[in-house]
Structures are given as C-alpha cells and as structure tokens.
Amino acid sequence: MVQFHEHVITELLEDINGGLVVLSSGLSLSKLVSSLLLLHTHSEGTLLILSPSSATLRSRITFNLKTLNPQFTQIPSEITAELPAHHRHSLYSSGNIFFITPRILIVDLLTNKIPTSMISGIIILNAHSLSETSTEAFIIRIYRSLNRGGYVRAFSDKPHAMISGFAKAERTMKFLHVRRLHLWPRFQVYVSQELERDPPEVVDIRVPMSRYMVGIQKAIVEVMDACLKEMRKTNKVDVEDLTVENGLFKSFDEIVRRQLDPIWHTLGKKTKQLVSDLKTLRKLLDYLVRYDAVTYLKYLDTLRVSESFRSVWLFAEASYKVFDFAKKRVYHLVRSDGTKVSEVNKSAKNKKRKVKEDNKDSEEADDGTSSSSNAGLVLEEVLEEAPKWKVLREILEEIEEERQKQGGLTEELLAEGKEDTDNGIVLVACKDERSCLQIEECIFKSPQKFMSEEWKKYLLSKVQLRDIVHKKKKPKDPKGFGILDGVTPIAPAQNAETSSISKQEHDALLAAASGLRSLAENDFEDPPQPDLDGRGRGKGKRKVGNKKGPIINDVSEVQSGSREASTSYKAETSVDNMVLRKHKNPDTTTANANAKPLPPVQFYALESDQPILDILKPSIVIVYHPDVAFVREIEVYKAENPSKKLKVYFLFYEDSTEVQKFEASIRRENGAFESLIRQKSMMMIPVDQGGHCLGMNSTFESDLSTSQNSMTRRAGGRKEVDKEMQVIVDMREFMSSLPNVLHQKGMRIIPVTLEVGDYILSPLICVERKSIQDLFMSFTSGRLYHQVETMVRYYRIPVLLIEFSQDKSFSFQSASDIGDDVTPNNIISKLSLLALHFPRLRIIWSRSLHATAEIFAALKANQDEPDETKAMRVGVPSEEGIVENDVRAENYNTSAVEFLRRLPGVTDSNYRTIMDGCKSLAELALLPLEKLAELMGGHKAARTLREFLDAKYPTLL
C-alpha cells in the first residue's frame, strides 16, 4: 500500500462520524477502499457498501482484497433481491462486509427488516453522482435517524463532477450528514513526493501526423468553431463555456444540455441540431487519431447519408475538406493512362450537396468524359497507414534488441542468486477493444495486408448497398415510384450517395467492387488448384498454414457480415489491374521474412478498466492512446514496486487535439481541486449540540415548533396528535426519487409489491406515475392502456400522474408542433383518446418531484389512510380464481358487458340503462320491442337490436 493511502485512512478514522474523500482520478480508489476494509472486524458490526453502478469497481475491490491479504476471509458478497427476507436479516446481523444495491437497502430499512444497531457503517463509492433526491441520500437520512453512532464514508475520484452546480460539495456533505471533506489531488505534498520519489523511465514520442490528417483536423476545428459561433448567437448559453477546448470532452454535452433543457421547447431546430453536431464533430476528431483511414472514410459515408438533410455542420465552408482529405487517404481517381483527374473539377463537384441527373450529364460533358469513357478511369489505392503504427513497430523491435543484448546479464544475475524483476511482458494500452484488435493485426501481420482487407470490405459493402437499392427499385407502377414509396429514383450504376460524390468516382468504386465480388464468386465455385506456371499467383494468397483452402474464405466472411479479422491476403489479378492500381509497396512476404523479431506483447483496452498492471506486472508499458487516469495508475504501480524496473513510452500525435485534450484534462482536474479547496475554506456545516449534522427531516422541526406554540386552553396544552400520512408505494418505484421526497414531506412510506398502480393514497385513490420517457414508451407498447383499465376496474378515483423533470421544460412539445387534427403518432392525440375511452380517469400534471409531493398531500386531505393488506390483494386472484374488490367482477359479468356493448344499437349512452333494466343477455333477448325502445332511448336503436337478435342463422341444409 502506498503511504498517502495510509494518510487518507488515518484522517478518515479520526472522525467517527465519517467523511467525504475526493481523489484525483487514477490514484487507485479501489486499493484505498480495500485497505480500509481490511481494518474491519466482526465486533464492530456489519459494514454495508452501496454497490456502484459499474461492476468493474466492485471486482477491483474484491481482487485487491485477495491480493493485499490472501488470508483475509471477509471477502464481501452481494445481498440481492433473490435472497429471502429472513436470510437477509441474518446477514445483516453477521458482522461481515456486504455489497448491497440501494433499492434493496431502502426497502429493508422502511420495512424494519434491518437491525440498524448492528450496522457499524455505510460506504458509498460514487459520491459525485448523488443528489438530495437520490436513493442513497434517503438511505443515509433513515440510517442516521435510527443509528446516531454509525459512520458514513463516501468516496469519489471524479473531482470535476464535484464542482458542477452551486456548492455541490457542501450540499453533498449536508445530505450525507458528514462534517469533514478530505481532498487528495495529484499535487498534494504527500502524493507528489511519493509518486516522484522513484518515477519510471519515461520516453515521450511525438509522431507527426500525415498531411491529410492535419488537413482533416484543421477543417474539423474550423467547423466546430463555426458551430460554436452560431450557438453564441442564440444568447441562451453561457459564452464562457463555448470554447473548442471544452468541446473536446464528453462533459461539454452535459454542460450545454443543462443550460438549454429548461428552454428546450423554445429553441429552433437549428439550435437543437447544433448541439447534436458538436457531439458528432468531437467523435470525428477522436476517431481520426484512433482508427485507420478506411474505417474513418466508412464512418464519414454513414454520416453523409444519415445527417445530410438535417445537419448544420455539413453545410459549413470547411466541411467539404473533411470528406475530400479522408478520400485522398484511401484512394485517388486516375485515368488509365496514369494522368490524374482535374483537381479543380473534383473539388467543385465535392462542394455540391444535391446533384440532379441533367446536371450530372452536363458536368461529364464539361469534364471531357462521357458515361462510356468511365471505363478509362481507375482507382489508385493510397491506403494511408496510421503514422503511429510504424513507430510502434520500431519501438517493439528496439525493445527486443535491448532484451537480447541484456540476455547474458540476466543469466549472470540468476547465477548469483539475485531476482530478476523483468518478466519480459510489454503492455500496449489502447482506448478500446477495436483499436487493440486493429493494432495487433498491423503489428503481427503487416499494415499493408490489414489495410487491403479493410479496403476490400469497404468495396464489397458498396456493392451490397447497390444491390439492396436495386431490390427496392422494382415498383409495379413506375408513375407512383419515388416520393410516395420513400425511395428516390436512382440510375442503374448508382447508390444512395450519388447526390454527394461525383458519378465518375462512384462508377469506379462500383466497378472495382463488382470485379472483386465476381472474382470471389468464381473462386468459390471453382476452387483453384495449385498453380504451376505462377501466372497471377504471386504473394501469399492463402490463409497461413492452409495450403489447400481457397483464397475466398475471408471474402465470404466479409459478405456474411462477419466482424472477425480475416488473415488472408489477396494478390493482384487481372481484375485488379483494370480497376484497382496498387501503390508500389514492398513484397509483404519478403518484408515479413526480413522483419526483426518482436517481444511478447499484451494489448489492453482502457475502457475495460481492469487492474491489468497488478495482474501482468509488465516491465514496459506503451501508452498508445494517452489517458490521465491510466498514467496515474502507472505512477501508483511504480510507487508500490520501487525495486521493479519500469519503462513507459508515450505516443502522441504532434500538434494534435489528442495532446490538447490530454493537457486540458490535467488543467481541468487541477482547476476543479482549486475550486474545491476554496469551497472548503468557506464552507459552513451546521451542527447541533451533540455534534451531529442538522437537517434530518424538516417535518420533525416543524412538528416541534407547532407543539410548543399549541393553545394552552385546550386540555392543559395537550394537543391532539396528528395522524401520520401514509402512502403505499410499489417496490419498483424505488428506482425513482419520489419516495425520498415524500418521506422528506413527513409521509410514512410503506413499500409493498402492487399489482395495480404505483402509489395508493387512500382506499379510493390509485396513482399510476409516468415520467415523460416512460409515458412515450408505455403508449408505444400499449402497456398504459392495460394499466389504466385495471385502475378503473378496482378503484373509484384512478389517477394518471405525468411528472416532468425540474430542470426541463414543462411541456411535451412546442406550440408550433401541436396540430389541429388527431394523428395516431401525436402524444397529445393519444392522451385525448385515453381520456375519452376512460371518462373516470383523472390526469394530473406535475412540474417536479416536490410539486408531486404537494399534490399528493392535497389529494390525501380528508381521505382515509390506505390499507396495506387490501392494497396488496387488489388484482391478485385467489386459488379459486376470484379477485377481491373487483367492483365489476362482483356486480357484473365483465365478459357479458363487453359483449353487450358490441351489439348493434347499443351505445355508451344507453348500455348502463339496459343493464339496469334486465339482469342477463338471455332476458334481453326476450324483451319486447316497446320495452327495448324505452331502455335504449328510441325505436330506431331498438329495431336495429331486435332485427339482429331475430335474424336467422344460415344453414347448409
């Protein structure tokens, strides 16, 4: 364990009340918590850890406990809902350590199934994500009221999230009822001294980007800046936050949406699209340095199709450069004689967004080519490799050379009995799993082979898209084809992207792809025999180690949509010479034969968030995609193993947004800690005489004041005790924050499993609560209709509560989006039809959680309290199949009622009168016409029903 972890634990243990710890990201929060858990003993009581949202942190804590102390027997298990109540009670009393989800813990606290005196404390691992209305705050409030001696220890390694909003750290401490804030940034004295005492050997390599990569990055930054300028014109966002540097981070979207959400319905479509475009542009910058050129071009093609009509950034002045440079990284369009197509004409065509058929013909005439002369245009492959690939291979070769040189020295050390700390493992850290697979193929095969396979996949996808379009394009009536079918008429050799790229390029792409596919199909039908004369059978055509297999194995994988990396490499053929012109790359077989040996390499995806350094214990780490948290993990790993030699290589693209983002993330974190330090110096934590935090429950204080000021004339000052309000809540509703707010208002929460409704306010009032997202989903699935139908059946006052979020607009849609006609896709139309179908249904609109609590209190006024046992039995059939309290089932035959309402002449206005006038359908069939007219309110309706009932059934006799 590193020493600064010991300092953190010492400070935490000084205050028996607990505390809030904020660490820099990457300073091994899991190891800190594990070291704290090792100090727990059975005599202290049971320790509960609220399960974090990510399972990786929980698995890391378990791994560290086993690593730090193999003899430690209290490895925490998880308490889940599958365990019966009596089993959970015994675990709560065992004195061990347990992970538990907040939903289970709050339900057990409310139902008094937890011996709170046996709970020594609660540990929270995601303090940055909590709020006053979160379930964790609800748990702490009840726990503190029942056990004043227990502690609460909260942790966070996201300092930037702790400064979002006004005084978030102070508010978090208030609802956690802790008095001390412990800040441990990377620049803290103990931390910096220990991590810098014996640092690893660092090699910082700046790789220059290719010319086209620089051009793409510059163009994207220009477009992003233009989008930010457009957003500033709205005057609805804080201008200080709208910078390109902030736009590089995911949190930028949250910042903008948090400011715009309350007025989202008043914004125009352009402003809404700008928010989405900034997210897309950030992805484009990230993918530029992360993926290969072909994958990047493929992603741009999907953007062109999916966002071409509504996107704002595509119409920016510099956006065409992004597409143009991305294509030039993959291929060039040249004539068969080797001369390049006019760059002026190409750029002019690329700038156009929509090209009509007649315009295309004129362009071809201007260019001096016709549709027949397109056969003279071929694609010259460029297939630009990522500059980092070559540098990474050089680093690995250099590492292996040094290792071979030191081989004799290692043998001498072993002969002398000294331990060799170099285990020979080289760890390459990448951003995600896809990057790992991609780089692994490039290093251990060849970049040319990998790029060629990706290029052929790209071409085959073009043919498949063309085939799909052709299948759709066969209407019975040509006159009605097009707009009504939602498909745009397309020429035979074109696909959906023809409106954006030149016809010549498109034809050449399709010709290359068609040739590739026909070659694949011919080889598949007639597997090639071993070629003796060597014509067209040059470099490694087959899978390695499989001399008999046809080369089409990997092409069929591509056609079937397989994502598995293919290992075959196809040689140039006569078809390739027609439509594909390869660059003069060195023979891959010769290159692989002359390649230098490489050391054993392990690839690690940073997104997986595993304790890879402690598992593999590498001697060399290559950080391919720099990440601040992983850099700190390397520093902590070296501080824990000072005797181990560790060399770290950092690969940065020079003058790239990758460097800018890395440096900006450090500045943001330091700025966050400086803000927290200032907040801590001015923080005011209210305490009572016992030293505990105030604010347990606002209702307790109000009750105390009213009792002291009660009238003394009434029975010597005796005040009649107010009856406590009770609300029965369905177990599934504890995923929301409303039960917490209701409890804050002084209502007693009774959690049970309800078959009908979400909240039972009284024997008459049942409430089905819907958030906006849930409302749309319930209408789509039809679940809401069934829920309202059951509420109407069992309760006199069924209520549909539509609850909005407090920080969002209090409306479904802007006024301009609401039409006059009823349409099946409009949410207002759906609500209107629901209200018409269930006249007794009451719809209540709530602006926020707190407004809902006020509405519930008003609805409960002058109402009896609900019965828990009856509420649980509502809608649940007994063993005999009888449902209690079913008004319709007890008084009426529901199937007969539904049948009656479907008879001719029976309407919503007269079916109840008919039911009162006759007891069964059999009696109805015998009523005379005059009696039917009296019940149905007219002779016409009565005659219609009588004719239907007396109609003869046709027979086959």
N, C-alpha and C positions, 0 to 999 in steps of 0.2 A: 504493500500500500504506500502511495506517495505521501509525503509529510503534510502537504497542505490539506489533504483529506482528513488527517488527524486533527488539524486545527479546526476545520469545519465541524467535525463531530464534537470536539471539546466545547466549542461555542454553543452548539445545539443543546448539549446535555446540561449546560449551566442554567438554563431556564426550563423549569419543569412544565411550564405551560406550552412549550413548543416554539416554533418559529418558522419563518419563510426563508428559504435559501434560493438565491438566484446565481447560477453558474454560467460561465462562458460556454458556448456550445463546443462539444468535443472534449471537455475536461472530465470525462468518464463519470457521468451521473450514476450509471448502473453500479460501478465499483464503489462509489461513495455510499449508496443505499445498502449495498451488500455488506460493507464493513459495519454499518450501523446495525444491521440485522444480526450480525454475529454477536453483538453485545447483549442481545435479548435473552432473558432467562424465563423459565416456566413460572417462577414465583412472582414475576411482575404482572402476569396476566396475559390474556390473548392480545396479539397485535394484528390489526387488520390493515391491509394495503389495498387501497381502491385501485382496481385494475385499470391500467392505462388503455387508451384507445388502440395503441399499436401493440401487437403481441411480441414484437421484437425486443422491446424494453423489458418485458416480463421474462422472456427467455434469456436475455443477457444477465439479469439479476440472478436467475437460477444457475446459469453457467458460472458466474463469478463466485457464488456461494460454494459451489463444489470445488472450484479452483483454489480459492483463498484458504479454505479449511475442509479437506476431504473427510475429516471426522465429524463435521457438523451434521447432526441428524435432523434438524428442524428445517429441511428444505420446504419452502412454502407450497402448499397445494391450493387448489382453487375451489371456492364454495360456489356452486352453481344452482340453478333453479331445479335441476333434476333431483337434487338431494331432498328427502322428506324433511318436514319441519323438525321432528324430534331429533333427527340426525344432525341437522344444522345446530340445534341448541346444544348438543353435546360437544360439537366442535368449538362453538363459542366459549365453552367453559373449560376447554382443554389446556389453555395457556400457550398454545403454539402460534405460529405465524401463518396467515392465510391471505391469499388474493381473493377479492370479492368484488363483484360488479356493483355500482351504486344503486341500481334498481332493486336488486335483491336485498341489499342492506337497508334501504329506506323502508321497504315493506315490512321487514322483520322488526325494525325499530318502532314503526307505527302500530304493529300488532303485538308489541311487548313480548316477542319471542327471543329477545337478546338480553341476557343478564349483563346490563351495562356496567355494573360494578366490577365484572370480571374482565372488562376490556381496558387494557392499560393505555392504549393509544391508537391513533389512526394516522397512516402515512398516505399522502397524496403526491403523485408523481407528475402531474400536469397542471400545476398551479396557474400557468399562463392562459389556460383555456377556460378558467372558471369565471362565473359572474354571480351577481347577487341572487339571480333566479335559478341557478344551476342546481341539480340534484345533490351535488357534493356540499354546497352551502346549506341545503336543507338538512343533510345528514349531520353536519357539524353543529348546527343550531340545536337539534334534538339531543345529540350526544352530550353537548355541553350542559344542557338543562338537566340531564339525568346523571351526569358524572362530572362534577366540577374538578376532580383531581386528575382526570386523564389529559393526555397531551395530544397536540395536533402538529405534525411536522410535514410541511409542504415544500416541494422542490420544483424547480424549473430550470431548463437550460436554453430557454428562448428569451434572452433579455429584451430583444426588440419588441416582442409581443407584450412585455410587461409595461410598456410606456404608451400603448395605444389607448386613446381616450383620456379623459381627465382624471389624474391621480389614481391610475388603475392599481398601482402597488398598495397605496393606502386603503383603497376600497377592498382589495383582496384580503388584506390583513384584518380588516374590520369584520367581514363575514366569516373568516376562518377563526376569529377570536384569538389571534396571536399578537404579541406585542413587539417582537424583535424581527428585524429584517437583516439578513446576512447576505452581503454582496461579495462575490468572488470573481472579478474579471481576470482576464489573462494578464493585465498589467499590475495586478495586486502583488505586493512585495514578496510574500511567501511563494506565490505561484511562479512569478518570473524568475526568482532566484533558483528555485529547484529545477525548473524546466531548462534553464540556461546554464546550469552548473556543468553538465556533461552532454551537450547537444549532439545530435547525429551529424555526420558529414553530409553537407547539402551541396548538390550540383544543380544550379539554375540554368536551364537551357531555353533560350528564346528562339523559336523556329519562325523564320519569315514565312508569311502567307504567300500564296501564289498571286499573280497579278489579277486574275479573275476573282479570287476570294476577297482581295482588298476592294475591288470594284463593287462586289455584291454588298460587302459590309458597309461601305460608304453610302451606297444607294439606300440601303435599309435604314440607316441612321437618318439620312435626309428625309425619307418618307415618314419615319417616326416623328421627327421634329416638325414636319408639316402637319401631321395629325394632331400633335400637341398644340400647335398654334391655332388650329381650328377649334380645339376644345376650349382654349383660353377665351375665345370669342364668345362663348356661351355665358361667361361671367357667373357660372354656377359651381365652379370648383376652385379650391384654394390654389392660387397660381404657384405658390412656393413648392408644392408637391409635384407640379407638372414639369419634370426635367427628364432628359433622356437617361441620365444615370439611375434615377428611381424606376424608370420604365424597364430596366433590365431585371428587376426582381418580381417574383410572384406576388409579393405583398402589395405591389403597385395597384393591381386589380382590386384588391380589398379596400385600399385607401380611396380609390375613385368611386367604387360602388357604395362605400359607406357614406360618402358625401352626396351621392346622387340618388340613393334609394328613396329618401323621403319625398323627392320631387320627380321620381322616375316617370310617373304618368304624364307629367307636363312637358317632358323632353321630346324633341322631334326625333324622327327616325335616323337622321344623320348623326346626332349626338350619341344615340344608343349604339349605332354601328361603329362609331369611333372608338368606343370602349372595347368593343369586340376586336376591332382591327389592331389596337395596341397589343392585345394579347397574342394575336397572330404574328405580328412583327417581332415580338420578343421570342417566340418559338423559332422563327426563321433565323434570327441571329444565333440562337443556341444550336440549332441543327446544322448550321453552316460549319461550325468547328467540331461537331460531334460525328456526323455521318459522311459517307462517301458522296461523290459528285452525282452518281446515277440515282441514288436514293433521294438526294436533295432535289434533283430535277423531277423525279416522280411525285414528290410531295408538292412541288410548285404546280405541277399539272393538275393535281386534285384540287388545289386552291383555286386555280383558274376556272375550273368547272363549277365548283361548289359556291364560290363567292363572287363570280364575275358580274352578277346583276345588282347585287345589293352593297358590295364592298366600296368603301371610300378610298382606301389606300391604293387600290389597283388603278385609280384614275389620277394618282399623284404624278408629278412630272418625272420623277426619277424611278418610278416603279418598273418601267419597261427595261431598264438596265439590269434589274434583278433577274428577269427571265432571260434576257439576251446573254448575260455572262454565265448564267447557270447552264444554258445550252452549249456555249462555247467550251465549257469544262468537259463536256461529254462528246460532242461531235461537231464537225464542220460540214457544210454543204459545198461540194466542189463539182465542177464539170468533169466529164470522163477524160478530157484532155489534160486535167490537172489544174486548170485555172479556177480561181475562187469566184463565187458568185458575188456580184457587186454589193459591197457592204452598205452603200447608200440605199439601194432598193430594199435590202433586208431590214435595215433599221426603220425605214419608212413603213414597211409592212408591219413590223412588230409594234409600232405605235398605235395601229388601228385596233379598235375594240370590236367592231362589228363590220363584217365584210359581206356584201351581197354577191350573189352569183355573177351578175353582169359586171360588177366592179372587178371581180377576180379575173374575168376574161380580158378586160382592158389592161389590167396590171401585167398579165402574162405577155400581152402584145408589146407593152412598153419595155418589158424586160428582154425582149427579143427571143422569147421561147414560147412554144405552144404546148398543149397537153401531150402531143405526140413526142415532143422533144424532151419531156421529163425523163425519158429513159436515159438521156445523156447525163443526168445529174445523179451523183452517188454521194453517199455519206462517208466521210473520212473520220474514222474513230480518233478521238483525242483521249478519252478516258483518263482524265487527270487524277493522279493519285494524291491522297492527303499528304501534305509535307511531313506531318508527324510520323507517318508510317516508316519512311526511310530512316529518320532519326532514331526511332525506337529500335529498329533492327540493328543499327550501328551501335547503339548503347548495349544491347544484349550481346552482340559479338565482342565488344570491348570487355564486358563483364566476364565472358567465358575465357577470353585470352588471359585476363588477370588471374582468374581462378586456376588455370592450367599452370601459370607461372608460379603460383603460390602452393601448388600441389606438393612439391618437395618440402616446403616449410611446414605444412600441415603434418606430414609424416614424421618430421623431427619433433614437433610438439607432442604428438601421440606417443612417440618413443620415450620422451622424457616424462610422460605421465600427466601432462597438462591437458586440460579440457579444451576442446576446440568449440568456440561459440558459433562458428559459421556453419549453418546446416545446408547451405547451398541453394536455398529457396529464394527465387526472385518473385516478388509480388507486383503485379501491374494493376493499378486501381483505375477503373473507368466509371463513367457516370451510370450506365445502365447495362442490362444483360445483352441487349442487341449490340452495343458497342464492343463488349467483350468478345462476342462470337465473331464479329466483323474483324477485329484486330487480330484475333487468334488465327483466323484463316489467312490473313495477309502475311503474318509473320512466318507461319509454318508451311504455307504453300508458296504463293507468290502474289504480290499485289496485282500483277497483270492478269493472272488467272482469275482472281476474285472479281476484278472489275469487268472482265469479259463475261463472266457468268451473270453478273448483275445487269450488264448491258443487254444480254440476250433475254433475260427475264423481262426487262423493260420493253423490248421489241415485241415479244410474244404477247404481252398484255395489251399492246396496241391492236394486234390482230384480233384478239378475243373481244375487245371493245367494239371493233368494227363489225364483227360477226353478230354481236348482240344487237347492234343498231339495225343491221340488215334483217334480222329476225322480226324486229318490231315493225319494220317498214314494209308491210305487205297488207295494206288495207283493201277491203272489198270494193269500196267506192273511192277512187282517187280524189274525187272532188272534196270529200269530207276529211281528207287526211291533213294532219298538221296541228293547227291550234286546238281543235276540239279534242284530239287524242292526247294532247300534251307533248307531242313529239314534233320537232322541227324537221321539215324535209331536208334530206342530206343526199348529196351526189354519191355515186357508187363507190368511189375511192376515197371517201372522207369519213371522219368520225365527228363526235360532238365538239371537238376542239378546233374545228376548221375555222370558226369565226375568229380565232385568236392567233393562229400561226399561219404562215404562208402555205399556199397549196403545193408549191414545189417541195418544200421541206416535208410536208405531210405525206405526199406521194412517195418520196424517197424513203421515209420511215416505214410506210406500209409495204413497199416493195422489198425492203430489207427483211422485215418481219415475216412476210409471206414466203420469201425464199428460205429463210431459216426454218419455218414450220414445215414447208414441203420437204426439205432435206431431212428433217426429223421424222416425218411420216414415212418417207421412202426407206430410211434406215430401219425403222420399226417393223415395216412389212417384210423387208428382205435383210436380215442381219448380215453384216459384212463378214466375209471370210478373211483370213489372214492375207494381207496384201503382199504380193511378192515383188511386183515391179516398183512399188513405192510411190505411184502417182497419187497425189492428193492425200497421202497418208504420212504426214510428217511427224510432228511433235506430239507427245503424249495424248492420244485420242481417248484412251480408255481409262476406266477407274483404276486406281493404283492397286496392283495385286490381283486384278481380274482381267486376264488376257482374252477371255472368250466373250465377255459381255459387250453388247453394242454401245456405242457412244451416246445413244439417245436416252440412256437411263435418266440422266439429270434433266433433259428437256421434258420428258414426260412428267417428271416431278413438278417442274415449273407449270406445265399445262394443268395439272391437277390441283394447283394452288398450294403445293407443299412449301412450307417455310424452312424446311430442313436444308442446311447448307450443302450444296452439291460439291462433289470433289472431282468431277470430270472436266476436262478442258477440250474444247472442240477446235480442230485445226482449221486453217483457211481452206476453202474449197472453191470450185468454180463459181458457185452462187455468191460466196463472199467477195470474189473479185469483181462481180457485177455491181453489187450494191453496197458492199462494206469494204472500205480501204483501211487496213490497219496501219498504225504508225510503225516505224521500224524499231520494234522492241527486240532486245536480245533474246536468243532462244532460251525459253524457260527451262528446258531440260538441262541445257548447258549451265545456265545460271544456278540451278539447284545443285548440280553436280559440283560446281566450284564454290558453293556457298560455305561460309565459315560455320562451325558448329555453334549451337545456341545452348544456354544453360536451361535447367528445368524452370519453367515459368508457370505461375498460378495467376489466373485472371479473377478479379474481384469487382463486382458491381456495387458501387457506393449506395445505390437505392436499397439493397438488401439489408443494410445496417446490421451486420453480424460482427461478433468480436474476432475478426479474421486475424488480427495481429497476435492475439493471445493463443489462437488455435495453431497457426502455421509457424509463428515465431521466425519471420523472414529476416535475412541478413541484408537484403537490398530491396527497397521499395521504389517503384517508378510510378509517380502520380501523373497519369496521362491526362486526366481531367481534374484540375485543381479544385479542392473543396476545403474551406476553412475548418470545418468540424473534423475532417479526416486528418488534416495537418496537425491539429491539436492532439488527436488520438495517437499519432506517431510520436509527438513530444512526450506524452504521458508514458507511452510504452518504453521509450528510451530511458526516461527517468526511473521507471521501475526496474529496468535491466541495465544499470550503468556499465557493467562489465562487458556487455554484448556490443560487438561492432555493428553499426547500422549506417548504411549509406542510402541517401534519399535523392532521387532525381525528380526535378520538377520540369514538366514540359509545358511551356506557354507558347501560344502564337503571339509573335511580336506585334505590338501596336494593335491589339485586337480587343474586342469587347470582353473576351474571356479574362484578360488581365484586368481590365477596368472593373468588371464585376467582382473579381476576387478582392481587389484592393478596396472597392466600395463596401463590400460586406464587412471587412475589418473595421472600416471607418464607421459604418452604421452601428456595429456592436459596441465600439468604444463610445460613440455618442449616446447610445442607449444607457450604458452604465454611468456615464457622467450625469445624465438626466436623473437616473435612479439615486445617485449619490446626493444630488441637490434635493430631491424629494425627501430623502431620509433625514437630511439636516433640518428640514422644516416640518416634518411630519408630526401630527398631533394625534395620539392614541388615547381616547377617553377610557378611564378606568374607574371602578367603584372602590369602596373601602377595602374590599377583600383582595384587590389586585387583579380581578378578572375583568375582561372587556365587557363594556355595556352593549346594549343593542340585542339582547337575547330575543326579545319579542316585544314589539311595540304595544301589543294589546295588554301585556302584563302591566306596563307602566300606566296605561290609560285606566285600567281597572283599579289600580292602586289610588290614583288621584280621585276617581269618582267615589270610591268607598270612603275616603277621608272627608269629602265635601258633601256626603249624603245628609239628608234632612234629619235633624235630631229629634223632631217632634214625632216621627213615626216609630213607635215602639222603642223608645230609648236609643234612637240612632240605628236601630237594626235595619239593614237594607235587604230587601228580598233578593235572593240570589238569582241572577240572570241565567236562563237556561242556555247551555253551550250549544252553539250551532254545529250541526253535524252534516257532513257531506260524504256520501258513499261513492268511492272512486274505483273505476275498473283498474286492475293491475297493469294493463298495458299502457295506461295513461301516464305512468310514472316515467316514461321516456320524455315527456314534456315537462315544462316548468310550472304549469298551472297549479298542481297540488302544493308546491312550495309556496306560491303566492297566497293561496287560500289559507294555508297554515299561518302565514305571516299576519293575515287579517283576523286571526283568532278562531278560525273554524277547526273543528276536530275532523281529521281525515281518517276514514275507515276504508282501507284497501281490501277489496274482495274481487273475485272473478265474476264479472257480469256478462250475462248472455244478451241482454238488451240494454243499449245505451252506454254512455261513458260516465255520466255523473247523475246520481239520484239525489235531488234536492229535497223532495218530500214524497209522501205516498202517491201524489198526483203528478209531480213534475219529473220528467226524464229528459236529460240533455245529451244530445249527440254533438260532440265538439269536432270541428273541422278547421285545420289550418288551410291556407289558400292552396298550397300544393296538394294537400290531401283531398281537398274538395274537387279539384280538377280530375285527379286520379279516380276518385270514387264515382264521379259522373261517367267517366270513360268506361270503367269496368262494370257499372251497373250496381255496385255494392251499396251505394247510398239509397237507392230505391228500396231495396230489401230492408235496410236498417230503419228507414222511416216507416215502412209498412209494419214492422214489428213493434215500434214505439207506439204507433197509432192504435195497434191492437191491444196493448197491455196497459197504457197509461192515458189518463184523461187529458193531460196537457203535455203533448210531445213538443220538444224544442230542438231546433237545429241552430247551433251556435257557430257562426262564421267568425273566426278570430284572425285578425291581422297582426303583423309584427309591428312593434312600436317604432322601429326605425325605418319603416317602409310606408309608402303612400297608402292612404285609407280609401282605396278604390281598386276595382278589378282592372279597369281599363280607362283610358282617357275618353272624354266625352265624344271626341271625333270618331272613335272606334265603335260606338254604340249605334246600331242601325234601327230603323223603324219596324222592320219586319222580323218575324220569328224565324230564326235559322237554327238548324239542328246542331251546329258547331259553336254557337254563341253561348257563353256561360250564363248570361242574363236570361236568354230564352229557356235554357234548361231549368233554371231556378223558377221561372214563371210557370212552366209546365208542372214542376214538382208541387208548387203551391196550389195550382188548380186541381191536381189529382188528389191531394190530401188537404182538404179545407181546414182541418183542425190543427195542422202543423203550424207552429209559431217559429218564425225566422228572426234571430237576434244577431245584430252586427256588433262586433266588439273591436275597438281600436287597438287594444293591447291586453296583456295578461292582467294588469292591475285594473283595467276597466272591466274585464270579465269578472274579477273578484267582487267589484262593486255591484255588478249586475246580479250575481248570484246572491249576494246579501239582500238586495232589494226583492228578488223573487222569493226568497225564503221568509220574508216578513209575513207574519200571520199565517204561517203554514206549520203543519205538524212535522216533527222530525221523521226522517225515513227509517224504516225497519230493516236492519241488516239481513236478517234471515229471509224475510219475504223478498227482498231485492235479489238475493242470490237464487231463489227458486223461480223467479219470473222467466218464462220462456224455456224452462228446462222440463222436459216431460218426465213423468214418474215411470215406475216399472210397468204400470198398466197403460202407459201412453197418454195419460191425462195431464194437461198443462194447467197448473193453478193460476188463478187470477186472470185467465183469458176471458175477457168480457164477451168477446164474440163467440168463443168456443162454448162457454157456459150457456148463453142465452140463444144462440143461433147455430144452425148448421152452416158453417162457413162455405163449404162446397156448394150447398144449395143456394146460398145467397149469390155467389159468383155466377151460378147457372141462371138464376132469376134475372140478374142484371144484363145478361146477354140475350134475353128473349125479345122478339120484335115488339115495339110499342112500350117497352119498359125503359124509363129514363132515370137519371139521377134525381129528378124532382118527384117521381112517384113510386120508386121501388120501396121506400120505407112505409108508405101508406098501404101498399099491397101486403107487406109483411105483417102489418098490424091487423089487416082485415082477414087474413087466412093463415092458418098455422103451418101448412106444408104445401109442397108443389102439387101433391095429389088433390088437395082441397081446391087449389087454384084452378086446376083443370076442369073441375065440376061446377065452377061458379057460372051463373047465367050472364048473358051479355049486359043486362042492366046493372047488375052488381059490379061487373068489371068496369063499366063506364064510370060508375060512381067512385070506385077506388083509383082508377087511372086518370080521372080528370077529363074525360072526353070520350065520345062514341067512336071517333076515328081510331084512337090508340087501342080501345077495347076490341073493335072489329078486327084490327090487324093481328092482335094476340089470339083472338078466337079462331080466326082462319088458319093461323099457324098450328094451333093445338088440334084443330079438327081435320087438318089435311091428311089425306090417305097416304099410307106408305106404299110405294110401288112394289109389286111382287113379280116374280119370274114365272108365275103360273099362266 
